[in-house]
């Protein structure tokens, strides 16, 4: 009941709803667990979220969860009744809507720019009179060029070792996000940059509030 309540609560945090969906999916992947979901009548709610949620990451989670629910005969029948087709092989763990547009249609929205460009925690002239921040940003820029990549990575690693508090600043990370938006960085490099700033990413709730806005 608790997971079902979180899934139905449109005001619940996105991360909590996705976690509840995954929990329900794994519970419902067995015959015994599926009965709990039937009693809570939560499967139609998951289908509705998959087809109508304005949050695409939530839709994606629902898609995978419905696949987990198709791993039993009863789950397969329930999904078929809700117009989601499943293969005969129960181990396939996949469910597809009869009407693809129900899942792939994106609601009309107004583009308001990237989060990095409109960050409410990014002050003007953030690097003025701060040589360390400027050095970090210069080395981040080096990571976008394969010729200077090694030099930039080594310099950032040394700076983080000497001044770890520098890489916990949400304002500096916001400026780094602007660089990630403006220049081409390979995926492994982007991951490396996020690892360098993992303290700022996980300890500053303002980031998640701004991103969900």
Number of C-alpha atoms within 10 A of each C-alpha: 12 7 19 20 14 19 24 14 11 11 9 12 13 16 10 13 22 20 16 17 23 19 14 25 25 14 18 25 20 18 15 11 15 21 15 15 20 15 10 12 13 18 24 14 14 25 22 15 22 26 23 17 19 15 14 16 13 18 22 16 20 24 21 17 27 29 24 26 31 31 25 20 15 16 26 25 15 18 23 17 11 15 15 21 19 24 14 11 12 17 12 13 19 21 23 17 20 14 12 11 10 13 21 14 11 14 9 7 7 5 6 8 8 12 17 21 15 13 18 13 15 16 12 7 8 13 16 9 9 10 10 13 20 15 16 20 19 15 20 23 19 18 24 19 15 12 10 13 17 14 13 22 18 12 16 22 13 11 16 17 12 10 12 15 12 19 23 20 17 21 19 23 25 23 21 21 19 17 18 17 14 11 12 14 20 12 9 8 16 17 11 13 20 15 13 18 21 14 17 22 20 11 12 13 11 14 19 11 9 14 11 11 6
